[in-house]
Structure formats: structure tokens, C-alpha cells
Amino acid sequence: MKKNINKIADKIRKDVIRVSVKNKAGHIAPSLSSVDIVTALYCGVMDYDFSDPLKSDRDRLIFSKAHGCYPVYALLADKGTIPKDQWKNFYTEKSTLHGCMQRNLEYGLEAGCGSLGHGLPIAAGIAYAAKLKNEKFFVYCVMGDGEMQEGTTWEALNFAIQYKLDNLVVIVDANGLQAMDFLKNILPTDRKSLIKRIKGFGIKPVVCDGHNAQKLSQKINNIKKNKKGIPHVFIANTIKGCGLKCMENIAKFHFRIPTQEELEA
């Protein structure tokens, strides 16, 4: 494992801010909360060859909160999987990258999940197919806590338990906010409620710091070794907008570009 994963995450965070603000790409805050999670997976956990994104035995990342995909683009561009000019010109007519991730295997983008709540069903299906074929790769699914309100999410988790998908790792980016407000003001999918509900399915979720890529990668690596016939679930405590003080933990910045005055403040 690389020893400077947190430094990589810092670099990716700065890159996300620079490109998204410059090109006026709106979903900055939900992207910033997942930077460390994405970095931990690609740089400390996944068996993934950035030079060969079509390798059949690669680990797969299904990025279910597809609107917050900017760190995936930034990291894959940094590693050369996505052409750098595609990321540099993201959100302009010069780039084919979409605001909500769409499937492009040559760029390392495994699935399109713009309609929230469908990433886990996709991930569970891939993990199930891998089991049937006796393939050894892992499937990772990064979700927002807001989409934990979706019925398909819980159906997929039930499916994963029924078919003993211990090759499936779910990481919930638990920043406590969704598009319009705090989760606790809409439906009970805040961290405390999530833990209780997931335990009801017979899974003990691992609660962790979602802004320490190094420690997060270590936790995932340690736990995924224990194949006990159940999927692994992590609840990563994060801050929406992490890295930009003007938008941290503020609901109105779900899809809003900060002004120059806000950035300077």
C-alpha cells in the first residue's frame, strides 16, 4: 500500500475544486465529501490496473452517487485512464464526460447511475455473477446516504445477504445532507438510523472516518479478508463540501457554484 494516500487525496481534492469551479460544474459539494473514499479505494484497496481498465479480473467500482463523480474523473485522469484533456475540459463542449457519470469502460467508468438508488443493485448483480463464475475480484459500491431512502437499495442488500456476496463492499458517504436539506428533516436515514437499520439485516456496519484515506483503506483491507458469507458495509462519516469552508455542511451548495467572494472568505 502506498504510504502517501492522504497526500494523493489532498491533490485530488484541489484538482476537483480547481476544475469544477473554473468550468462551473455544479455538484462540487457532494463530490468533495467522497474524495478520500475514492482515493482510498483506487490507491490503497482495489486490484486495478490504470493502464488496462478492461482487464477481466479487475476489481470494479460502481459509483452510485453519480452526481458526485468528480473525484473519480480527477483520479482516473491523474493516473492516465481518462485523457487529461477530457478532465481539464469537463463540463464544457470539449469533453465527453458527463455531469452524472455514464458508463465508459475504456475510461474506467463501470456504470451510469444518474438515477439514484440503482448503484447497489448493479453492484450486487456483478458480484453475484462473479460468484457464479468463480471469479475472485471484488465489487465496491460508493453510495450517498440520501439514496439510502430508496427501496431498491434495501432490496439489493437483502439479495446480497441471501446469496452470501462477501465479494461486495458497500461504502456509504454519510455526509448527512441530500439535495434540498439535512436527511434528518426528510426521512430517517441519518447515521444513527442507518446503523440500526443495517444491523436489522444481520450486518454490523463499520463506522469510520471518511476523510482519512489511509486509515479507511486499512480498515477495508483488514475486514474484506474475513469472508463470512455476508457483504461488507462501511459508513464513512464525511462533511459535504469538505475542503471549501464556504460550502461545508451547508445545504444550499448541493448544486451551486461558489462566488469569488465566498471562495476568498
Secondary structure, DSSP 8 states (H G I E B T S, - for coil): --S-HHHHHHHHHHHHHHHHHHTT-S-HHHHHTTHHHHHHIIIII----TT-TT-TT--EEEESSGGG-HHHHHHHHHTTSS-HHHHHTTTSTT----SS---BGGGTB-----STT-HHHHHHHHHHHHHHTT----EEEEEESGGGG-HHHHHHHHHHHHTT-TTEEEEEEE-SB-SSSBGGGTSS-SHHHHHHHHHHTT---EEEETT-HHHHHHHHHHHHT---SS-EEEEEE--TTTT-TTTTT-GGGTT----HHHHH-
